[in-house]
Amino acid sequence: MNLKVKNLIVLFIIVLIFSCKENNKKQDITNENYTKTVIKYAEGFEILNYKNYKKLIVKAPFLDSDEAFEFLLSTNTSKNDTIKIPLKNIVVTSTTHIPMLEVLNEENKLIGFPNTKYISSKKTRKRIDNGSIRELGNEENMNTELLLAMNPNAVIGFSLNSNNKMYNTIQKLGIPVIMNGDWLEKTPLGRAEWIKFFGVLFNKEKEADSIFNELENNYLTIKKLASKSNIKPTIISGGLFKDIWNLPAGESFEASFLKDANTTYLWASSKGTGSLSLNLENVFEKGKNAEIWISPSFHTSLISMKNSNEIYANFDAFKNKQVYSFANKKGETGGLLYFELAPSRPDLVLKDIIKIAHPELLKDEEFTFFERLK
């Protein structure tokens, strides 16, 4: 064997050794041990716990999203791709985020919000009034100069679709944007479990887990109470908007409430997790004899409903004054309490619906969100 061939063989062996070492390194990284935070109902996020950091995975925060978003979190980091926790200050973009902060006792970390008039919480409104929380304008066109001056540790984003240039601009400013997809969850408890999403951001996972466990227990207890009734009143929901009647699809979280309250929702067998858009004739034919009507759009009185469309008055639920709405429960600046608090307190929503459908089971309870229209 000549010297040239020997040298080639030696070079090949050296390359092979280094290649194996590199592959082993990659394999070690890939196989790094971690534990998963227990997520029982929510489908939209995961939390992976590694030795020196955590990975928050938001699976699909938009309707048209087909990719997951990953965020690395650490209590001790200076790396650009890692967010240091617990967050010292934060900007959120949906009122549904407010109760999550409050129940974790982290509302004092909130420093900015778009459209603060929609916030109903008395506790957080005080912080708005004293200037601790700055108005950032519209969520799709936030005041980026003010946001940059505030320099929050993170912005919790909410968007109906991925075509949101505002969040791209914020990230280019060096402010992390963590998208939140709680609104896409299919079940009431799934939405509420996003408390664990906020728990990891403030290094309060144990507290978040405890809060959710109590809420889950409340929900399942009240659901079991409803199951004791032998009566399952028929239910219709929604109302007209420009000649189209919008109501919850049978696989939606709203329909889940009605099922768990032991009622007969007339569109329970329909497919879909969002809303159904039906014509008036179909709804009237199927729902004219329904015993209870829940959430008739945003009407606040029976008179308002009749003035909007006289056909409403021909439904049995209207005639018998069994129409219930959350539209009258508002904050001092007009924000609807239901939109803000209901996702994080499904136990209270379920209790309201059970009180509507089975008043004999909850005689001494007061409504939190709904009330009978007059």
C-alpha positions as CSV (number, residue, x, y, z in Angstrom):
1,M,0.0,0.0,0.0
2,N,1.6,3.3,-1.0
3,L,1.9,6.4,1.2
4,K,-0.9,8.3,-0.6
5,V,-3.4,5.6,0.0
6,K,-2.4,5.3,3.7
7,N,-2.9,9.0,4.1
8,L,-6.3,8.9,2.6
9,I,-7.3,6.1,4.9
10,V,-6.1,8.0,8.0
11,L,-7.9,11.1,6.8
12,F,-11.1,9.1,6.4
13,I,-10.8,7.6,9.9
14,I,-10.3,11.1,11.4
15,V,-13.3,12.5,9.6
16,L,-15.4,9.6,10.7
17,I,-14.4,10.0,14.3
18,F,-15.2,13.7,14.4
19,S,-18.5,13.0,12.5
20,C,-19.5,10.5,15.2
21,K,-18.7,12.9,18.0
22,E,-20.8,15.6,16.4
23,N,-23.7,13.2,15.9
24,N,-23.4,12.2,19.5
25,K,-23.5,15.8,20.6
26,K,-26.6,16.4,18.5
27,Q,-28.2,13.3,19.9
28,D,-27.4,14.3,23.4
29,I,-29.1,17.7,22.9
30,T,-32.1,16.0,21.2
31,N,-32.4,13.5,24.0
32,E,-32.0,16.0,26.8
33,N,-34.2,15.0,29.7
34,Y,-37.3,17.0,30.4
35,T,-40.7,16.7,32.1
36,K,-44.0,18.0,30.8
37,T,-46.3,20.2,32.8
38,V,-49.6,18.4,33.1
39,I,-52.2,19.9,30.7
40,K,-55.5,18.1,31.0
41,Y,-57.9,20.0,28.8
42,A,-56.1,22.7,26.8
43,E,-54.9,21.7,23.4
44,G,-53.2,24.9,22.3
45,F,-50.0,24.9,24.4
46,E,-47.4,22.7,26.1
47,I,-44.7,23.4,28.7
48,L,-41.5,21.4,28.7
49,N,-39.3,21.6,31.8
50,Y,-35.6,21.1,31.2
51,K,-32.8,21.3,33.8
52,N,-31.8,24.9,33.2
53,Y,-34.7,26.3,31.2
54,K,-38.3,25.8,30.1
55,K,-39.8,25.6,26.7
56,L,-43.3,27.1,26.1
57,I,-44.9,25.8,23.0
58,V,-47.9,27.6,21.6
59,K,-49.3,25.2,18.9
60,A,-51.6,27.3,16.8
61,P,-52.6,30.8,18.1
62,F,-54.4,31.8,14.8
63,L,-57.3,30.3,12.9
64,D,-55.0,29.9,9.8
65,S,-51.9,28.8,11.7
66,D,-50.2,25.6,10.7
67,E,-47.0,26.0,12.8
68,A,-46.1,26.0,16.5
69,F,-44.3,28.9,18.2
70,E,-41.6,28.0,20.7
71,F,-40.3,30.3,23.5
72,L,-37.3,29.5,25.7
73,L,-37.7,30.7,29.3
74,S,-35.1,30.8,32.0
75,T,-34.6,32.4,35.5
76,N,-31.0,33.2,34.7
77,T,-30.1,34.1,31.1
78,S,-28.6,36.8,29.0
79,K,-29.1,35.0,25.7
80,N,-31.0,36.9,23.0
81,D,-33.3,33.9,22.1
82,T,-34.3,33.3,25.7
83,I,-36.9,35.2,27.8
84,K,-35.9,35.8,31.4
85,I,-38.6,34.8,34.0
86,P,-40.3,35.8,36.1
87,L,-41.4,38.7,33.9
88,K,-41.0,42.0,35.7
89,N,-43.5,43.9,33.5
90,I,-45.8,43.0,30.7
91,V,-48.3,44.2,28.1
92,V,-51.3,42.1,27.3
93,T,-53.7,42.6,24.4
94,S,-57.0,40.9,25.3
95,T,-59.3,41.5,28.3
96,T,-59.3,37.7,28.9
97,H,-55.7,38.0,30.0
98,I,-56.6,40.4,32.8
99,P,-58.3,37.9,35.2
100,M,-55.4,35.5,34.7
101,L,-53.0,38.1,36.0
102,E,-55.2,39.1,38.9
103,V,-55.8,35.6,40.2
104,L,-52.0,35.1,40.2
105,N,-51.6,38.4,42.0
106,E,-49.5,39.8,39.1
107,E,-51.7,42.6,37.9
108,N,-49.2,45.1,39.2
109,K,-46.8,43.9,36.4
110,L,-49.2,45.1,33.7
111,I,-48.0,48.4,32.3
112,G,-49.8,48.8,29.0
113,F,-53.0,47.7,27.2
114,P,-54.7,48.7,23.9
115,N,-58.2,50.0,24.3
116,T,-58.2,50.2,28.1
117,K,-61.9,51.2,28.0
118,Y,-62.9,47.6,27.5
119,I,-61.4,46.5,30.8
120,S,-64.1,45.9,33.4
121,S,-62.1,44.8,36.4
122,K,-62.4,47.4,39.2
123,K,-59.0,46.5,40.5
124,T,-57.3,47.0,37.2
125,R,-59.3,50.1,36.4
126,K,-57.8,51.8,39.5
127,R,-54.3,51.2,38.0
128,I,-55.5,52.6,34.7
129,D,-56.9,55.7,36.4
130,N,-53.7,56.4,38.4
131,G,-51.5,56.1,35.3
132,S,-49.9,52.8,36.2
133,I,-51.3,51.2,33.0
134,R,-50.8,53.2,29.8
135,E,-53.2,53.4,26.9
136,L,-51.6,51.9,23.8
137,G,-54.3,52.7,21.2
138,N,-55.7,50.0,18.9
139,E,-54.4,46.4,19.2
140,E,-53.8,46.4,15.4
141,N,-52.0,49.7,15.4
142,M,-50.4,50.2,18.8
143,N,-48.3,53.2,19.7
144,T,-44.9,51.7,19.1
145,E,-43.0,54.7,20.3
146,L,-44.7,54.6,23.6
147,L,-44.3,50.8,23.7
148,L,-40.6,51.1,23.0
149,A,-40.2,53.7,25.8
150,M,-42.0,51.4,28.2
151,N,-39.8,48.5,27.2
152,P,-41.9,45.6,28.6
153,N,-40.3,42.2,29.1
154,A,-42.9,40.8,26.8
155,V,-46.1,41.5,24.9
156,I,-48.8,38.8,25.1
157,G,-50.4,38.9,21.7
158,F,-53.9,38.1,20.5
159,S,-54.8,37.9,16.8
160,L,-57.5,36.3,14.7
161,N,-55.0,35.5,12.0
162,S,-51.3,35.5,11.2
163,N,-51.5,38.6,9.0
164,N,-50.6,40.9,11.8
165,K,-47.8,43.3,10.9
166,M,-48.0,45.0,14.3
167,Y,-46.5,42.1,16.2
168,N,-43.7,41.7,13.6
169,T,-42.9,45.4,14.1
170,I,-42.8,45.0,17.9
171,Q,-40.5,42.0,17.6
172,K,-38.1,44.0,15.4
173,L,-38.0,46.6,18.2
174,G,-36.5,43.8,20.4
175,I,-39.6,43.2,22.5
176,P,-40.6,39.5,22.6
177,V,-44.1,38.8,21.5
178,I,-45.7,35.6,23.0
179,M,-48.9,34.7,21.2
180,N,-51.9,33.5,23.2
181,G,-54.5,31.1,21.7
182,D,-56.8,30.5,24.6
183,W,-59.8,31.7,22.5
184,L,-59.4,28.7,20.1
185,E,-59.9,26.1,22.8
186,K,-63.0,23.8,22.3
187,T,-64.0,23.3,25.9
188,P,-64.6,25.7,28.8
189,L,-62.0,24.0,31.0
190,G,-59.6,24.1,28.1
191,R,-59.8,27.9,28.0
192,A,-59.4,28.2,31.7
193,E,-56.3,26.0,31.8
194,W,-54.4,28.8,30.1
195,I,-53.8,30.0,33.6
196,K,-50.8,27.7,33.4
197,F,-49.5,29.6,30.4
198,F,-49.3,32.8,32.6
199,G,-48.1,30.8,35.6
200,V,-44.9,29.8,33.8
201,L,-44.2,33.4,32.7
202,F,-44.2,34.5,36.3
203,N,-42.5,31.4,37.7
204,K,-45.7,30.6,39.5
205,E,-46.5,27.2,38.0
206,K,-47.5,25.6,41.4
207,E,-49.9,28.4,42.1
208,A,-51.4,28.2,38.6
209,D,-51.8,24.5,39.0
210,S,-53.5,24.9,42.4
211,I,-55.9,27.6,41.1
212,F,-56.9,25.5,38.1
213,N,-57.4,22.3,40.2
214,E,-59.8,24.2,42.4
215,L,-61.7,25.7,39.4
216,E,-61.9,22.3,37.8
217,N,-63.3,20.8,41.0
218,N,-65.9,23.5,41.2
219,Y,-66.9,23.0,37.6
220,L,-67.2,19.2,37.8
221,T,-69.2,19.5,41.1
222,I,-71.7,21.9,39.6
223,K,-71.9,19.8,36.4
224,K,-72.7,16.7,38.6
225,L,-75.4,18.7,40.4
226,A,-77.1,19.5,37.1
227,S,-77.1,15.9,36.0
228,K,-79.4,15.1,38.9
229,S,-82.3,16.9,37.2
230,N,-84.7,14.7,35.1
231,I,-85.7,17.8,33.1
232,K,-83.7,18.9,30.1
233,P,-85.2,22.2,28.8
234,T,-84.8,23.0,25.1
235,I,-82.5,25.9,24.3
236,I,-81.9,28.3,21.4
237,S,-79.2,30.8,21.3
238,G,-77.9,33.8,19.3
239,G,-79.7,36.2,17.1
240,L,-79.9,38.1,13.8
241,F,-77.1,40.2,12.3
242,K,-77.9,41.5,8.8
243,D,-80.5,38.8,8.1
244,I,-78.1,36.0,9.3
245,W,-78.7,34.2,12.6
246,N,-75.5,33.4,14.3
247,L,-75.5,30.7,17.0
248,P,-73.0,28.2,18.5
249,A,-72.0,25.1,16.5
250,G,-72.6,21.8,18.3
251,E,-68.9,21.2,19.0
252,S,-68.2,24.7,20.3
253,F,-67.3,25.6,23.9
254,E,-70.6,27.4,24.2
255,A,-72.4,24.2,23.3
256,S,-70.3,22.4,25.9
257,F,-71.7,24.7,28.6
258,L,-75.2,23.8,27.5
259,K,-74.5,20.1,27.5
260,D,-72.8,20.2,30.9
261,A,-75.8,22.1,32.3
262,N,-78.0,19.2,31.3
263,T,-80.1,21.0,28.7
264,T,-81.3,20.1,25.2
265,Y,-79.5,22.5,22.8
266,L,-81.4,22.2,19.6
267,W,-78.2,22.5,17.4
268,A,-76.1,20.1,19.6
269,S,-75.6,17.6,16.8
270,S,-74.3,20.2,14.3
271,K,-70.6,20.1,13.3
272,G,-68.0,22.8,14.0
273,T,-66.3,24.5,16.9
274,G,-67.3,28.1,15.9
275,S,-70.6,29.6,14.9
276,L,-73.3,28.5,12.5
277,S,-74.8,31.1,10.1
278,L,-78.4,30.3,9.4
279,N,-81.4,32.0,7.8
280,L,-84.2,33.2,10.0
281,E,-86.8,30.7,8.5
282,N,-84.7,27.7,9.5
283,V,-84.1,28.9,13.1
284,F,-87.8,29.9,13.6
285,E,-89.0,26.5,12.3
286,K,-86.7,24.6,14.7
287,G,-86.6,26.9,17.6
288,K,-90.0,28.6,17.9
289,N,-91.1,26.3,20.7
290,A,-87.8,26.3,22.6
291,E,-88.3,26.9,26.3
292,I,-85.2,29.1,27.0
293,W,-83.3,31.6,24.8
294,I,-79.8,32.4,25.8
295,S,-77.6,35.3,24.5
296,P,-79.9,36.9,22.0
297,S,-77.1,38.9,20.4
298,F,-76.4,42.1,22.4
299,H,-80.0,43.1,23.2
300,T,-80.5,44.3,26.7
301,S,-84.3,44.2,26.8
302,L,-87.3,42.4,25.3
303,I,-88.4,45.8,23.8
304,S,-85.1,46.2,22.1
305,M,-85.4,42.7,20.6
306,K,-88.9,43.3,19.3
307,N,-88.0,46.7,17.9
308,S,-85.1,45.0,16.1
309,N,-87.3,42.4,14.5
310,E,-90.9,41.7,15.3
311,I,-90.5,37.9,14.6
312,Y,-88.6,37.6,17.9
313,A,-91.9,38.1,19.7
314,N,-93.3,34.9,18.1
315,F,-90.8,32.6,19.8
316,D,-92.2,30.8,22.9
317,A,-89.2,31.8,25.0
318,F,-89.9,35.4,24.3
319,K,-93.6,35.1,25.0
320,N,-92.8,33.4,28.3
321,K,-90.1,35.9,29.2
322,Q,-87.4,33.2,29.3
323,V,-84.7,35.1,27.5
324,Y,-81.4,35.6,29.2
325,S,-78.4,37.7,28.3
326,F,-75.0,38.8,29.6
327,A,-75.2,42.2,27.7
328,N,-76.3,44.2,30.8
329,K,-73.3,43.3,33.0
330,K,-70.8,46.0,32.1
331,G,-67.7,47.7,33.6
332,E,-67.8,51.4,34.3
333,T,-66.4,52.2,30.9
334,G,-68.7,49.8,28.9
335,G,-66.6,46.6,28.7
336,L,-68.7,43.4,29.0
337,L,-67.8,41.4,32.1
338,Y,-68.6,38.2,30.3
339,F,-66.0,38.6,27.6
340,E,-63.4,39.4,30.2
341,L,-64.0,37.0,33.1
342,A,-66.0,34.1,31.6
343,P,-63.1,32.3,29.9
344,S,-61.1,32.1,33.2
345,R,-64.2,31.3,35.3
346,P,-66.2,28.7,33.5
347,D,-67.5,27.4,36.8
348,L,-69.4,30.7,37.3
349,V,-70.8,30.5,33.7
350,L,-72.0,27.0,34.2
351,K,-73.6,27.9,37.5
352,D,-75.5,30.7,35.8
353,I,-76.8,28.4,33.0
354,I,-77.8,25.8,35.5
355,K,-79.7,28.4,37.5
356,I,-81.5,29.4,34.3
357,A,-82.3,25.8,33.2
358,H,-82.8,24.3,36.7
359,P,-83.6,27.1,39.1
360,E,-84.7,24.6,41.8
361,L,-81.1,23.4,42.1
362,L,-79.6,26.8,42.9
363,K,-82.3,28.8,44.6
364,D,-80.0,30.8,46.8
365,E,-77.4,31.6,44.1
366,E,-77.0,35.0,42.4
367,F,-76.2,35.4,38.7
368,T,-72.7,36.5,37.9
369,F,-73.0,37.2,34.1
370,F,-76.6,36.5,32.9
371,E,-79.9,38.0,33.8
372,R,-83.5,37.6,32.5
373,L,-84.5,40.3,30.1
374,K,-87.5,42.4,30.9
